[in-house]
Amino acid sequence: MTVSYEIKPSDEAKASDAVPYYTPEQPVPAGTFYRENPDQIIPKIFQPLKIGNLTLQNRIGVSPMCQYSADSKFEATPFHFMHYSSIISRGPGITIVESAGVSPEAGLSPHDLGIWTDSQAEKLKQIVDFAHSQKQLVAIQINHGGRKASGQPLFVHLEQVADESVGGWPDKVLAPSAIPFRPHGNYYVPNELTKEDIKRIVNDFGDAAKRAVEISGFDAIEIHGAHGYLVNEFYSPISNQRTDEYGGSFENRARFLMEVIDNIKSKIPETPIFLRISAVENSPRPEAWTIEESKQLADLVIEKGISLIDISSGGNDYKQPPRATVAKKTKGEPIHVPLARAIKEHVGDKVVVACVGGLHEDPQLVNQYLEDGVFDVALIGRGFLKNPGLVWEFADKLGVRLHQALQYGWGFWPERQQIIDLIERTSKFELE
């Protein structure tokens, strides 16, 4: 007895046209829920979510995390391509690329990404093109480090300045007021911004956002307004002691951010804009920023057209207690969940609310928060550093299945079963 078979032509191996090299066109984005029967209930964490003109296939996002691996031109390297591609291809709803400086003096370290030149944006385009070849969404966080700029990468030291010998710019550190982050520590005393400086940096934010969309092709932009960087420094009275129209009252301290949003929206009006904020400063100072002020700020930015508010905290006062101490006050909840809950209760459905911090350990808990409407998107950082396939792991723990990228899913159910079905449809077997 002999067996012969014929494999008929198929278009299943069609190439994606988003990149100049071969990678298979994905039938659906990895991370999309695989419905096994019509009556199956989809956990909230794997339900699609619309943000402006974007549709996320699930509600797990990759939080921006500095890799401190840019070259001397503040440009992305093959490391960045490898790092982000390995995560993106495994199916998060959206990936936010790490903080990129909007101005030459904006970087947190000499090894941060920049996006103040077209060349920098072109290097980032390689990451975006790969994401789109996988039918995945990718955003970028744009930032100005303010008084915390020109530091060392955090894997060198948590608090150490970068001087000229290692590529730093100590004489060009800028802030709303000439107040260092730590009076007697490893931070430079910043130069107080002039109104001309402010106007330039506002425009730099807008130009960076436009560059990120029109050259790199990013799907969304996140403004970094947290953790003690320039936007945060302006709206907090701890770091802003100006007496002009950019200081004093709440409205004045929020003015810089409002101008940044307006400038960005004027240049990329159709692109969703996200905003990360420190909802509280975790500071013992009586003048410290509060959750009530964050609610006021949320109202203002919603009017300006912000699509998503990303809730974090702290980073603007060296007197803040350690993270573990702050976490004890949340009664067992992940550190920023109470803050996200407060903001979500205030804004309702007017804007998407994301929460970050400690959400990588228990998908059941995260899904329950989403089901209960505590927040709309779970942003995860450290979990993806450890496990690029975290979305897949969450699905396994919740007992559901997701579509995976063809390159990875072929060895697993349901993709493996789909391949078997394909062979049965396209093959002719003859027994003699």
N, C-alpha and C positions, 0 to 999 in steps of 0.2 A: 504494500500500500504506500502510495506517495501523497504528499499534501502540497498543493500549490495555492498561492494567494496573490491577489492583486490589490495594491493600494491606489485608490483613485485620487486624482488631483484635488487639492483642498486649498482654501485661502486662510486657513487657521494660523499660518506662520507669517502672515502679512506684517511688514515692517511699519513701525511708527514713522510718520513723516515730520515729527517734531525735532529730530536730531539727525546729523549727517552720518551716523553710524547705525549698524543694525541693533535694534532692540524690538521685540515683538510688540505689536499693537495690542493693548490690553482691552478685552471685551467690556470690562467695567473696572472702576478704580478698586484696587486692593483695599480691604477694610469695609467693603459694602456687605451688608447683611445678606446671608444666604438663607432664603425662606424655604424650609423643607416641606411645608404644607400650607395651604391657604389660611388655616386657622391659627397658625403660629403667632404668638405675641412677640413683637420685637422689643427688647429692652430699650429704654430711653437712650442709653449711652450709644446704641447703634442705630438710632433713628436719624434720618437726614435732618439738616438744619440749614435754613436759608439766612444768609447774611448779605444784605444788599443784593447784588447781582450774582453772588456766589452760592453754591449749594454744597455743603459739606456732607460726605457720605456717612459720617459718624460724628460724635461730639467729643472726641479726644483730640486735642491739639498738642503740638510740640512747642513747649515754651522756649523763647530765645535764650541761649546759653553761650556765653563767650568762650571761644576755643583758644584765643590768644595765639593764633597760628598764621596771621597774615604776614606777607613779606615786607620788605623795607618801603614799598610803595603803598602799603596798607591795602594790598590787593589779595583776593582769594587765591588759594593755592590748590594743587591736587588733593591735599588733605581735606579741604573743605568739601570738594566734590565727593570724595569718598564718604566722608562723615554724613553729610546730608542725604546723599543718594541712598545709603544703606538704611536710613530711617524712612525716608519718603516712600521708597518702593514697598514698604511693609504696611502701608495703609492708614496713617493718621488722617483725621479729617482735614487738618491743615497744619503745615509746618511753618513756624516763624523763625526765619534765619536771624542769627545773633545780631546784637547791637552794631550798627555801622555809623561811623562818625560823619556828620554833615559838613564839617569844616576842617581845615588842616589842624586846628588846635583842639578838636573835639574828642579825640580818642581817649579811652580809659587807659590805654597802654600803647607803647610803640608797636605792638603786635595785634592791635584791633583792626577790624575791617574799616574801610572808609568808603564813602559813596559821594565824594565831592568832585570826582573827575569821571569823564566818560570811560576812561580805561578801567577804572575800578568797577563801574557798572557792567562793562563788557565781560569781565572775568566772572561776575556773579551770574551773568546770563547762562553760563554753562550749567549751573545748578538748576536754574529755572527751566531751561529747555528739557533737561532730564526729567524733572518733575512732571512737566506737561506731556512728555512721552509716555508717562505712566498714568496719565489722566488724574494727576494729583494736584492739589492746590498748595501754593507756597507764598508766604508773605515775608517781609523783612522789617525789622525794627530799626528805626533811625533815631539818632541820639546825639546829644552834646554833653560831654562829661562835666562841664562847668568846673567847679573847684576840686573835683575828684579826678580830673584829667591828668595825663602824664604820670601815671602810676606804673608799677610793675605788674606783670601778669600774676594772677592770684596763685598760680602754682609756684611762683618764686617767693612771694610773701604776701600776706593779707593786707599789710599796710606798709608799703615802701615806695618812695617816689622813684621815678625814672629821670635821671639827669641827662645832659647832652651826651655823655659817654656811651649811653645805651640807647640813644635815639629819642630821648625825652625833650620837652620844651618848657622848662621851668619858668621862663620869663613871659610865656604867652598863656598861662593859665588864667581863665576868666570866670567871673561869677557876678551875681547881682550886687553883692557887697563884698568888700575886702576882708572876708572872714574865713579863715581856714576851717576845714572839717574838724580837725583836732588841733587845739591851740598849741600844744606842746608835743605833737606827734609827727609822723612821717607824711605830712601833707604840705604842699606849698601854700603860701599866702597868695590868694588870687588877686588879680587886678580887677577893680570894679569896672563893670561894663559901662561904656559911654552909650549915649542914645544912638550914635552912629554904629557902634558895635552891635547893639540890639537889632537895629534895622537890618544889618548885614546878615546876622545869624537867622533871623526870621526868614529872610529870603533864601538863605542856605538850606533851611528845612524844606521849603517849597521846591527848590531846584533839585534837592536830593530825592524827594518823593517822585518828581517828574522823571528824573533819570532812572530811578528804580523801576518805574512802570514802562516808560517808552523805550529804554535801552535794554534793561535786564528782563523786563516782561513780568515782574511780580504781580500777583493777583490782588494783593492788599498791602497796606502800609500800616505799621504800628509806630506811634510816637511814644518814645520812652519818657514818661512823666513821673517816674518813681525812683526810689533808691538813692536819693540825694544827688541826682544829676541835674543839669541846668534847669529843665522845666520844673522839676520838684523844688529846686532852690528858689525859684521865683515865687511859687505859690505858698511857700512856708515862711512864716515870720521868724523862724529860727535862723534862717540863712539870708533872708531878705530884709534889710533895714534901710532901704532907700526911702527918700522923702519926695520923690517925683511921682509921676503918674504910674510908675511901675512898682510902687511900694506903698505900704500903709494899709489901706482898706483891703478887704477881701477882693473887691472888684479890681482894684489896681494890681494886686499880687497875681490875679488870674489873667491879667491883660496879655502878658507875653504868650501864654498858651493859646489864648483866643486868636492872637495875631498869627501864630504859627498855623493853627488850624485853617484860618481864612486863607492864608497864603497857599497852603497845600491844596485846599479845595478849589481854589481859583485855577490851579494848574493841572489837576487830575480830577475833575468833578465827578466822574463816573466810577472811580475806584473806591472801594470801602476803606475807611480809615479807622484803625483801632487806637485805643489809648490805654497805656498801662499807668496806673496811679498807685501811690502809697496811700491807702485809705486812712491809715493813722500812722503816726510817727513812733509809737511805742516809747515815747519820751517822757521823763518826769517833769519837764519844763511846763509851766502854766500856759505859755503861749503856743505850745505844740499843736500841730494840725490835728483835727478831730474828725470822727466819722460824720458828724453833722455838716462840717465844711465839705467833706467829700460828696455828700448828698447835694449840696448847693452847686458844687462843681459839676456833678453829673447833669444837673438841670441845664447848666450853661452849655456843656459840650454836646448834649443832645440837640439843643437848638442850632448848634453849629453844624450838625450833620454827622457826628461820630456814630459809627455803626456798632462798635463793640467797646465795652469798658472792661479792662483786664485788672483784676483786683489783687494787689500785693500790699506790702507795708514796709515801713522803716527805711533805714539807710541814710537818713539825713542828720542824725544826731549821734555823736560818739557816746553820749550818755545812755543810749538805749540799752536795756538789759539784754543778756544773751537770748538767743532764739528759744532755747529750752525753757527759760524762765517765762517768756511770753506765751509759749505753748501751754504751760500749766493753767493759764487763765481761760483757755478755751474748753475746759471740761472734757478733754478727750477727743475733741474734734480737730481735724487738720487746721493748722494755724490761721488760715485766712477764710475759712468757711463762715464764721460769724460775721465777718466784714462783708463778704459777698452776699450773704443773706440780707443784711441790712440795706445794702445798695439795691438788690433786686426787689425787695419789698417796696422801696421808695420809687424806683423807676418803672416797675411793672414790665409791660411788653414794649415800652418805648425804645429800648435798646437791648442788645444782647449783652449779657454779663458773663464774663469768664472768671474762673478762680484758679489760682496757682498755689502750690505748696503742699507737699505731703499727700498727694492724691494718687501715688503710684503703687500703694501697697494693697489696697482692698477695693477691687472693682465692684463688689456688691454694695459697699458703702457709697462709692461714687455714683453708681447707678441710682441708688435711692435718693441721693441729693438731687440728681437730675429729674427723677420722677416727681419729687416734691417741689420742684421749681425753685430750689435754693440758688441755683445758678444754671446757665445754659450750656456752657462749655467747660470741660476739665482740661486745663493746661498742665502738662507734665514735663519736667526737665530732667531731674536726676534719673528717673526711671528709664528714660530713653538713652541716657548715657550708658547705663548698665546693660540695657536690653533693647536693641533697635526693633525687635519684634514684639514690643509690649502690647500693642493692640491685639495681636493674635493671642498672646497669653491671656489678656483680659477675656477674650471670647471663650477660650478653653475653660477658664475658671467659672464663667457664667453658663457654661454648658450649651453654647450656641456656636454656629459656624459662620465664617465670613469668606467671601471671595478673596483669593490671594493672587498676587502677581503670577503670571504664567510660569516665570522662571523658577519660582519657589513652590508654587502650589501643586505642580504636576505629580509630586510624590505623596500627596495627602488627599484625603477626601475633603470636599467634593470634587476638586479639580481632577483627581485621579479617575473618579468614576466618569467624569465628562470625557476624558480622553478615551476610556474604554468604549463609551457610547459612540464617540467619533469613529473609532476603528471599526466598530460593528456597522456603522452607517456607510462607511466609505470603502470597506474591504469586501472582496469576493473570495470566498474560500471554496475550494473544490477538493473532494476526496476521490482518489482513484484506486 
